[in-house]
Amino acid sequence: MNDIEKHYARVFNTASGKQVLNHLRAITRERIMGQNASNDELRWWAAQNALVHQIENLIKRGNNIT
């Protein structure tokens, strides 16, 4: 899996990639769901958070590959 990790790191370490990742964080991890959010909304939000978290992990691993 090292190749894909390197690709993630390469893409998201650019200025544009960093802006995209910041946007993804803003619309997922930094978003606050209100107390009236439905179960479906919470599940959708959790899935989006998991995807952003996976991207961040791939970037970190790609940065650590020499």
Secondary structure, DSSP 8 states (H G I E B T S, - for coil): -HHHHHHHHHHHTSHHHHHHHHHHHHHTTT----TT--HHHHHHHHHHHHHHHHHHHHHHHHHH--
